[in-house]
Amino acid sequence: MILINASTMINSSLDINEIKDKTIEAAMNLVNAEAASLLFIDDENNELIFDSTTGIKGKAVKKIHIKMGQGIAGWVAENNQAVIVNNPKNDARFYTGVDKQVSFTTKNIICLPVIAKGKLFGVLEVINKSIGYFNETDLDLLTTLTNHIAVAIDNSKLYKELENTFYSIISALAETIEKKDPYTGGHAQRVKKYSVAIGKYLDLTDSEKTTLELSSILHDVGKVGISDCILRKTTSLTTDEFNEMKKHTLVGEDIIRHVSSLQSIIPGIKHHHERYDGTGYPDALKGEEIDLIARIIAVTDAFDAMTTTRSYRDKISEEMAINELKNNSGTQFDPEIVEAFIKAHKDGLLL
């Protein structure tokens, strides 16, 4: 049952840190051991690094690096072969340096390579069985576990690569949009940076942080549907032109609505020009009717607009821009967001 539960938990996650933590906990419980470690390969230095550890010496052992071929773990990594060593003091492969450095006694050890698609990721090491010695049943259980670990880690790495590619495409899209207006170059990246900084003070969930990052970098995606003549105009917009400009929030919503994986960022794109007092657009939402992500972007978008030169006006200083945020707190902007922005600025997170 422990193995089934552990395998289910490991395979249900794409977070590599969560996978590693669940792995070593499951390994200890499966064979009733005192400690467990996952060591990953540092290809650049040709050594093993204690990445995830449990037990009373878990933190201390993380500082130690082992050369490939050194000790039981190094031998397993070099030979791609699992071993059971129930009397390490009499095994020539055993490296006493780790025990000495962390004041620990290794009584017995079982060590397995973590391999997926023929590639060695690292080594699982389980130490000191609570009662008796490690046996072939323990090895079979841990072999099954490491097979699940390897697949999960490989999937996690593939997911991370896809995620990085996705973010690169998103950034490229934002840059393409900004080329329609040379005065807004870098605007999306700055709004993202400011928004992420504010998020640190608002107790956001991991999901909200991701949504904030994507929403802020794509908040103006709808400008792709606005005439260049309006975007690049060097004088004030007429009423008709401004009404046309306001449509970029709805155009953005329409664009993103066709991307199933980005539905969560629609509120930030559609409503970042709403005002806290209900006089904004496109839906005249008020207060907390406005999505939290949109309220954050409203502040960061305005700050960047004020502190960068535009075709129709010069920039103002950061101090003046912050005063504008304060003066419009409670009317244009959410007071809590303004307060978080000021804290982030004071703490130097906006640099």
MARVEXVEX-787302 format. One record per residue: z, y, x of N, C-alpha, C in turn; residue number from 1. Coordinates in steps of 0.05 Angstrom, whole numbers. Example, Ala and Ser with C-alpha at 12.3 -4.5 7.8 and 13.67 -1.06 7.14 Angstrom:
# residues 2
   n_pz   n_py   n_px  ca_pz  ca_py  ca_px   c_pz   c_py   c_px pos
    156   -114    264    156    -90    246    156    -66    264   1
    142    -45    257    143    -21    273    157      1    258   2
***
This chain:
# residues 351
   n_pz   n_py   n_px  ca_pz  ca_py  ca_px   c_pz   c_py   c_px pos
      0    -24     17      0      0      0      0     25     17   1
     16     25     39     17     48     57    -11     53     69   2
    -25     32     77    -52     35     88    -72     46     68   3
    -70     36     43    -88     46     22    -83     75     17   4
    -58     82     14    -51    110      9    -60    128     32   5
    -55    119     56    -62    135     79    -92    139     81   6
   -107    117     77   -136    119     79   -147    137     57   7
   -136    136     34   -145    153     12   -140    183     19   8
   -116    189     29   -110    216     36   -128    226     59   9
   -132    210     79   -148    218    102   -177    223     94  10
   -188    205     78   -216    208     70   -221    229     49  11
   -199    239     36   -202    259     16   -202    287     27  12
   -198    290     53   -196    316     65   -218    322     85  13
   -226    347     86   -246    356    106   -232    375    126  14
   -206    379    123   -191    395    142   -182    378    165  15
   -193    383    188   -187    365    211   -158    364    219  16
   -144    387    216   -115    388    223    -99    371    203  17
   -106    372    178    -93    356    158    -98    326    163  18
   -122    320    170   -129    292    176   -112    281    199  19
   -110    297    220    -95    288    243    -65    285    237  20
    -54    303    222    -25    301    215    -20    277    197  21
    -38    272    178    -34    249    161    -37    223    176  22
    -55    223    196    -60    199    212    -36    190    227  23
    -24    208    242     -1    199    259     23    192    242  24
     26    206    220     48    198    201     44    170    190  25
     19    165    182     13    138    171     15    117    192  26
      7    123    217      9    103    239     38     94    244  27
     56    114    244     84    107    248     95     90    226  28
     88     98    201     99     83    178     87     55    176  29
     62     52    183     49     26    181     62      4    198  30
     71     12    222     82     -8    240    111     -3    247  31
    124     15    232    152     21    237    158     28    266  32
    145     50    275    148     58    303    163     84    305  33
    172     90    329    188    114    334    171    140    337  34
    147    137    348    131    160    353    101    153    353  35
     84    173    349     55    169    349     42    194    359  36
     18    191    371      3    214    381    -27    209    378  37
    -41    230    373    -70    229    375    -78    246    399  38
    -92    233    417   -102    247    441   -132    251    439  39
   -142    275    442   -170    280    441   -181    286    469  40
   -207    280    472   -220    283    498   -228    312    503  41
   -221    322    526   -231    347    536   -254    340    555  42
   -279    341    545   -301    333    562   -305    350    586  43
   -299    376    584   -303    394    606   -286    387    630  44
   -261    379    624   -242    373    646   -238    343    650  45
   -252    327    634   -251    297    636   -222    288    634  46
   -208    296    613   -180    288    609   -173    286    580  47
   -151    274    574   -141    271    547   -119    292    542  48
   -120    303    518   -100    323    510    -84    313    486  49
    -58    315    487    -41    308    464    -46    329    443  50
    -61    322    422    -68    341    402    -48    342    379  51
    -43    318    367    -23    316    345     -2    296    353  52
     23    303    349     45    285    358     67    285    337  53
     83    263    338    107    261    322    129    251    340  54
    153    250    328    176    240    344    191    264    356  55
    215    257    367    233    278    377    221    293    402  56
    202    280    416    190    292    439    162    302    434  57
    155    304    408    128    310    401    118    337    412  58
    134    358    409    126    384    419    124    385    449  59
    143    372    463    143    373    492    119    359    504  60
    111    337    492     89    321    503     62    335    500  61
     60    355    482     35    369    478     26    385    502  62
     45    391    520     39    407    544     26    390    566  63
     25    363    562     16    345    583    -13    337    579  64
    -28    337    600    -56    327    600    -58    302    617  65
    -74    283    609    -77    258    623   -106    254    632  66
   -110    248    656   -137    243    666   -149    217    654  67
   -175    217    650   -188    193    640   -182    170    660  68
   -174    148    649   -167    125    666   -138    124    674  69
   -123    146    669    -95    147    677    -77    137    654  70
    -59    119    660    -40    109    640    -54     91    620  71
    -39     82    601    -49     64    580    -71     78    564  72
    -64    103    555    -83    118    538   -109    124    554  73
   -106    131    579   -130    137    595   -147    112    599  74
   -134     89    603   -148     63    606   -163     56    580  75
   -150     60    557   -163     54    531   -187     72    527  76
   -184     98    534   -207    116    530   -230    109    548  77
   -224    100    572   -245     94    592   -259     68    586  78
   -244     49    574   -255     22    569   -262     17    539  79
   -256     37    522   -262     34    493   -250      8    482  80
   -226      2    490   -214    -24    482   -184    -19    475  81
   -176    -31    452   -148    -29    444   -130    -48    460  82
   -105    -40    463    -86    -57    478    -58    -56    465  83
    -44    -78    468    -15    -79    462     -1    -84    488  84
     19    -66    494     35    -69    518     64    -70    510  85
     76    -93    510    104    -96    501    124    -94    524  86
    114    -93    549    132    -89    572    118    -71    592  87
    117    -45    585    101    -26    601    110    -23    630  88
    135    -28    635    145    -25    663    132    -45    682  89
    123    -68    670    110    -88    686     79    -87    685  90
     69    -66    673     40    -63    670     30    -42    689  91
     12    -49    707      3    -31    728    -11     -6    716  92
    -21     -8    692    -35     14    679    -16     36    669  93
      9     29    665     28     47    653     34     71    671  94
     33     95    660     38    120    675     65    130    667  95
     84    130    686    111    138    680    115    168    679  96
     95    183    687     97    212    689    104    225    662  97
     93    216    641     98    228    615    127    224    607  98
    137    200    609    165    194    603    184    212    619  99
    178    215    645    195    231    662    195    260    655 100
    172    270    648    169    299    642    183    307    616 101
    185    288    597    197    295    571    223    280    566 102
    233    266    586    258    250    584    258    231    560 103
    238    213    561    234    194    540    231    166    552 104
    237    145    537    234    118    547    214    102    529 105
    192     95    541    172     79    527    179     50    530 106
    187     37    508    195      9    509    171    -10    504 107
    154     -1    485    129    -16    480    109      4    468 108
     84     -4    470     63     15    462     38     -1    452 109
     25     11    431      0      0    422    -20     23    421 110
    -43     19    432    -61     42    436    -90     33    429 111
   -104     51    414   -130     44    404   -150     67    408 112
   -175     61    414   -195     82    415   -203     91    387 113
   -209    117    384   -219    128    358   -249    133    362 114
   -265    116    350   -294    116    354   -309    118    328 115
   -329    136    326   -346    138    303   -375    141    312 116
   -393    124    301   -421    125    308   -426    122    338 117
   -409    105    350   -412    100    378   -401    122    397 118
   -389    143    385   -378    164    401   -348    163    401 119
   -336    165    425   -307    165    428   -296    193    424 120
   -279    196    403   -266    221    398   -239    224    413 121
   -226    201    416   -199    203    428   -185    176    427 122
   -158    178    426   -142    154    427   -118    158    408 123
   -111    137    393    -87    136    377    -66    119    393 124
    -43    131    397    -22    118    412      3    116    395 125
     14     92    391     38     88    375     59     75    393 126
     83     86    393    103     78    413    129     69    400 127
    141     48    412    168     38    406    171     28    377 128
    164      3    373    168     -9    347    198    -11    342 129
    206     -5    317    235     -3    311    249    -30    315 130
    236    -51    306    249    -78    309    228    -97    322 131
    235   -109    344    217   -128    357    195   -115    373 132
    172   -129    374    150   -120    390    125   -117    373 133
    106   -101    383     81    -99    370     66   -125    371 134
     50   -131    349     36   -157    348      8   -153    337 135
     -6   -175    334    -34   -173    326    -37   -162    297 136
    -18   -167    281    -19   -155    254    -17   -125    255 137
      0   -115    272      2    -86    276    -25    -75    286 138
    -37    -89    304    -63    -81    316    -84    -80    294 139
    -85   -101    277   -104   -102    255   -101    -78    236 140
    -76    -72    229    -70    -50    211    -79    -23    223 141
    -72    -19    248    -80      6    261   -109      8    267 142
   -122    -15    271   -152    -15    275   -165     -5    249 143
   -156    -15    227   -167     -6    201   -162     24    197 144
   -138     33    204   -132     61    202   -150     78    220 145
   -153     70    245   -169     86    263   -199     87    255 146
   -208     66    242   -236     66    231   -239     88    210 147
   -218     91    193   -219    112    173   -216    140    186 148
   -199    141    206   -195    166    220   -221    176    233 149
   -234    158    246   -259    165    261   -280    176    242 150
   -283    162    219   -303    171    199   -295    199    188 151
   -269    202    182   -260    227    170   -263    250    190 152
   -257    245    216   -260    266    236   -290    273    239 153
   -307    253    240   -335    258    242   -346    274    218 154
   -337    267    194   -345    282    170   -335    311    172 155
   -310    314    181   -299    340    184   -315    358    203 156
   -323    346    225   -339    361    245   -366    368    234 157
   -378    350    219   -404    356    207   -401    378    186 158
   -380    376    171   -375    397    151   -371    424    164 159
   -356    425    186   -351    450    201   -378    461    211 160
   -395    444    221   -421    453    231   -438    465    208 161
   -437    451    185   -452    462    162   -440    488    153 162
   -413    490    154   -400    514    146   -407    537    164 163
   -408    532    191   -416    553    210   -445    562    205 164
   -462    542    200   -490    549    194   -492    566    169 165
   -476    559    149   -476    574    124   -467    603    128 166
   -446    606    144   -436    633    150   -457    649    165 167
   -471    636    183   -492    649    199   -515    659    180 168
   -522    643    161   -542    650    141   -533    674    125 169
   -508    672    116   -496    694    100   -497    720    116 170
   -488    719    141   -488    743    158   -516    754    162 171
   -535    736    166   -563    745    170   -574    758    145 172
   -566    747    121   -574    759     96   -563    787     93 173
   -537    791    100   -525    817     98   -538    837    117 174
   -545    828    141   -559    846    160   -587    854    150 175
   -600    835    137   -627    840    126   -626    862    105 176
   -605    860     88   -602    879     67   -596    907     78 177
   -579    908     99   -572    933    111   -596    947    125 178
   -616    932    132   -639    944    145   -655    961    126 179
   -650    957    100   -663    974     80   -653   1003     82 180
   -629   1006     93   -616   1032     96   -604   1033    124 181
   -618   1047    143   -608   1047    171   -580   1060    174 182
   -571   1075    154   -545   1088    156   -522   1069    150 183
   -528   1046    139   -506   1027    132   -505   1003    151 184
   -517   1005    174   -516    983    194   -488    976    201 185
   -481    950    199   -455    940    206   -434    944    184 186
   -442    956    161   -424    962    139   -411    937    129 187
   -427    916    123   -416    892    111   -396    878    130 188
   -402    877    156   -383    865    175   -357    880    177 189
   -359    907    175   -334    923    177   -318    919    151 190
   -331    919    128   -317    915    103   -303    887    103 191
   -317    867    114   -305    841    117   -280    842    134 192
   -283    855    158   -260    856    176   -236    870    163 193
   -241    893    150   -220    908    137   -207    891    114 194
   -224    878     99   -214    862     76   -197    839     85 195
   -206    825    106   -190    803    117   -164    812    128 196
   -164    836    140   -139    848    150   -119    854    127 197
   -129    865    106   -112    870     82   -101    844     71 198
   -118    824     70   -110    798     59    -85    787     72 199
    -80    794     97    -57    783    112    -31    793     99 200
    -32    815     84     -8    827     72     -5    820     43 201
    -23    803     32    -23    799      3    -17    770     -5 202
     -9    753     13     -1    726      7    -23    711     -7 203
    -48    713      3    -71    699     -9    -70    670     -2 204
    -81    654    -20    -85    625    -14   -108    622      5 205
   -111    598     16   -134    593     34   -161    597     19 206
   -161    588     -6   -185    591    -22   -192    620    -27 207
   -171    636    -33   -176    665    -37   -185    679    -12 208
   -175    670     11   -183    682     37   -213    677     42 209
   -222    653     36   -250    646     39   -267    662     20 210
   -258    664     -5   -273    680    -25   -274    709    -17 211
   -252    720     -7   -252    747      2   -271    752     25 212
   -272    734     44   -290    737     67   -319    737     58 213
   -327    718     41   -354    716     32   -362    739     13 214
   -343    746     -4   -349    768    -23   -353    794     -9 215
   -336    800     11   -338    825     25   -363    828     41 216
   -372    806     53   -396    808     69   -421    810     52 217
   -419    800     27   -442    801      9   -439    820    -14 218
   -419    838    -12   -413    855    -36   -437    872    -44 219
   -455    879    -25   -478    896    -32   -504    881    -32 220
   -503    854    -36   -527    838    -36   -547    848    -57 221
   -537    860    -79   -554    869   -100   -572    893    -93 222
   -566    906    -70   -582    928    -62   -610    920    -53 223
   -614    894    -50   -641    884    -44   -660    890    -67 224
   -649    894    -91   -666    901   -114   -667    930   -120 225
   -656    947   -103   -657    976   -107   -679    989    -90 226
   -692   1008   -101   -714   1021    -86   -705   1034    -60 227
   -721   1031    -39   -715   1043    -13   -713   1073    -15 228
   -729   1085    -33   -728   1114    -37   -701   1123    -45 229
   -687   1108    -62   -660   1115    -70   -640   1109    -48 230
   -643   1086    -35   -624   1079    -14   -624   1098      9 231
   -648   1109     15   -651   1126     39   -652   1156     33 232
   -647   1163      8   -649   1191      0   -628   1207     15 233
   -636   1230     26   -618   1247     42   -603   1268     26 234
   -610   1271      1   -596   1290    -16   -582   1275    -39 235
   -567   1290    -55   -552   1277    -76   -571   1263    -96 236
   -562   1241   -107   -578   1226   -126   -577   1240   -153 237
   -600   1239   -167   -600   1249   -195   -585   1229   -212 238
   -580   1237   -237   -566   1220   -256   -581   1193   -259 239
   -608   1195   -263   -624   1171   -266   -623   1154   -241 240
   -624   1167   -218   -623   1151   -193   -596   1138   -189 241
   -575   1152   -196   -548   1140   -193   -545   1116   -212 242
   -555   1119   -237   -554   1097   -256   -570   1073   -245 243
   -592   1078   -231   -607   1057   -219   -591   1044   -196 244
   -578   1060   -180   -562   1050   -158   -540   1032   -168 245
   -528   1040   -190   -505   1025   -201   -513    996   -209 246
   -539    992   -213   -548    966   -221   -545    945   -199 247
   -540    954   -174   -538    935   -152   -516    914   -157 248
   -495    922   -171   -473    903   -177   -483    881   -195 249
   -500    887   -214   -510    867   -233   -532    851   -220 250
   -548    864   -204   -569    849   -189   -556    828   -171 251
   -534    837   -157   -519    819   -140   -508    796   -155 252
   -497    801   -178   -486    780   -195   -508    760   -202 253
   -532    770   -209   -554    752   -217   -564    735   -194 254
   -564    747   -170   -573    732   -146   -554    709   -141 255
   -528    715   -140   -508    695   -132   -504    674   -154 256
   -509    681   -179   -506    662   -201   -523    637   -197 257
   -545    640   -182   -563    617   -178   -554    599   -155 258
   -532    607   -142   -522    591   -119   -496    578   -128 259
   -496    552   -134   -473    539   -147   -448    540   -130 260
   -451    539   -103   -428    539    -85   -415    566    -82 261
   -427    587    -93   -417    614    -89   -407    628   -114 262
   -402    612   -135   -394    624   -161   -368    640   -158 263
   -351    632   -140   -325    645   -138   -327    673   -127 264
   -349    680   -115   -351    707   -103   -364    727   -122 265
   -373    718   -145   -386    736   -164   -368    760   -173 266
   -343    755   -180   -326    778   -188   -324    800   -167 267
   -322    793   -142   -320    812   -120   -345    829   -117 268
   -368    816   -121   -394    829   -119   -399    847   -144 269
   -393    836   -167   -399    851   -192   -380    874   -197 270
   -355    871   -189   -334    891   -198   -322    908   -175 271
   -334    909   -152   -322    924   -130   -325    955   -134 272
   -340    963   -155   -341    992   -161   -326    998   -187 273
   -310    980   -197   -292    986   -219   -270   1004   -208 274
   -258   1020   -225   -236   1037   -217   -211   1028   -231 275
   -188   1032   -217   -163   1023   -227   -156   1036   -254 276
   -166   1060   -259   -160   1074   -284   -180   1067   -306 277
   -199   1050   -301   -217   1041   -322   -243   1057   -324 278
   -248   1075   -306   -272   1092   -308   -295   1084   -289 279
   -293   1060   -278   -313   1051   -260   -335   1036   -274 280
   -352   1022   -258   -374   1007   -269   -376    979   -256 281
   -389    960   -269   -406    962   -292   -392    958   -319 282
   -367    948   -319   -354    941   -344   -329    957   -352 283
   -324    979   -337   -301    996   -342   -275    980   -345 284
   -271    961   -327   -246    945   -327   -224    963   -316 285
   -199    956   -323   -176    972   -316   -154    955   -303 286
   -141    966   -283   -118    953   -271   -123    925   -263 287
   -105    907   -271   -108    879   -262   -129    863   -278 288
   -143    877   -297   -166    865   -309   -188    861   -287 289
   -186    878   -267   -205    876   -244   -196    854   -226 290
   -215    837   -218   -209    815   -200   -196    825   -174 291
   -176    811   -164   -162    819   -140   -181    824   -116 292
   -200    806   -112   -219    808    -90   -235    834    -93 293
   -243    840   -117   -258    865   -122   -241    890   -116 294
   -215    888   -123   -197    911   -118   -194    916    -88 295
   -193    894    -73   -191    897    -44   -217    909    -32 296
   -240    899    -41   -265    909    -30   -269    938    -38 297
   -259    946    -62   -262    974    -70   -250    993    -50 298
   -227    985    -39   -213   1002    -19   -228   1001      8 299
   -234    978     17   -247    975     44   -275    987     44 300
   -289    983     22   -316    994     20   -316   1025     21 301
   -296   1036      6   -294   1065      5   -286   1076     33 302
   -267   1063     46   -258   1072     72   -281   1072     92 303
   -297   1051     93   -319   1050    112   -340   1071    105 304
   -345   1075     79   -365   1095     71   -356   1123     80 305
   -330   1128     78   -320   1155     86   -320   1159    117 306
   -316   1137    132   -313   1140    161   -338   1134    177 307
   -361   1131    163   -387   1128    176   -406   1149    165 308
   -424   1158    182   -444   1178    174   -465   1165    156 309
   -471   1178    134   -491   1170    115   -514   1190    114 310
   -536   1182    102   -559   1200    102   -554   1226     88 311
   -534   1227     70   -529   1250     54   -504   1266     62 312
   -489   1256     82   -465   1271     91   -455   1260    118 313
   -438   1276    131   -426   1267    156   -400   1251    150 314
   -391   1236    170   -367   1221    167   -342   1239    169 315
   -320   1228    159   -294   1242    163   -276   1224    180 316
   -254   1236    189   -236   1220    207   -221   1199    191 317
   -210   1179    205   -195   1158    192   -171   1169    178 318
   -158   1189    190   -134   1201    178   -141   1214    151 319
   -164   1228    151   -172   1241    126   -180   1220    105 320
   -193   1199    114   -200   1178     95   -176   1164     83 321
   -155   1160    100   -131   1147     90   -117   1166     70 322
   -118   1192     75   -106   1211     55   -122   1209     29 323
   -148   1206     30   -164   1203      6   -156   1178     -9 324
   -151   1156      5   -142   1132     -8   -115   1136    -22 325
    -97   1150     -8    -71   1156    -20    -73   1173    -44 326
    -90   1194    -43    -94   1213    -65   -106   1199    -89 327
   -121   1178    -85   -135   1165   -107   -121   1138   -114 328
    -98   1133   -102    -83   1109   -109    -72   1111   -137 329
    -78   1091   -153    -69   1091   -181    -91   1101   -200 330
   -111   1115   -189   -133   1124   -206   -158   1108   -199 331
   -169   1112   -174   -192   1097   -166   -184   1070   -154 332
   -161   1069   -140   -153   1045   -125   -127   1033   -135 333
   -124   1007   -131    -99    993   -136    -78   1002   -115 334
    -55   1013   -124    -35   1022   -105    -25   1001    -86 335
    -23    976    -95    -14    955    -77    -34    950    -54 336
    -60    952    -61    -81    947    -41    -81    970    -21 337
    -78    995    -31    -77   1018    -13    -54   1015      6 338
    -31   1007     -4     -7   1004     13    -12    982     34 339
    -25    960     27    -31    939     46    -51    949     67 340
    -70    965     58    -90    976     77    -76    994     98 341
    -58   1011     88    -44   1029    106    -27   1014    126 342
    -14    992    117      2    975    135    -16    963    157 343
    -39    953    148    -58    940    167    -68    960    187 344
    -72    985    178    -82   1006    196    -60   1013    216 345
    -35   1015    207    -13   1022    225     -8   1000    246 346
    -13    975    237     -9    952    255    -33    947    273 347
    -53    964    271    -76    961    289    -95    939    283 348
    -94    929    258   -112    906    251   -140    915    243 349
   -145    941    241   -171    951    232   -188    959    256 350
   -178    957    280   -193    965    304   -216    946    309 351
***
